[in-house]
């Protein structure tokens, strides 16, 4: 194997690892955002909960528990076909129509 080809393969592996790290970071930040704003609203589902204080009442009724974020609300993670959000959604529904 030539040195150039070996360098290219190493660079590809490095970039693949960086992509995985970035996708994981996006996933974690998106999870935090969706969980923190689940009761009041956010840019994905709207801000009706914030305007009506419905979210605060719902949280009080649930004993302070926040609802789990919907996997389909992950607009950033789902924009990458290789992210863990896409993989978990594929597992949930059996396929993905983007492919």
Long-range contacts (C-beta under 8 A, 24 or more apart in sequence): 19-82, 20-82, 23-77, 23-80, 23-82, 23-83, 23-84, 24-84, 26-76, 26-77, 26-80, 26-83, 27-74, 27-77, 27-83, 27-84, 27-85, 30-74, 30-76, 30-77, 30-85, 31-69, 34-69, 34-70, 34-73, 34-74, 35-66, 35-68, 35-69, 38-66, 38-67, 38-68, 38-69, 39-66, 39-67, 44-73, 44-75, 45-73
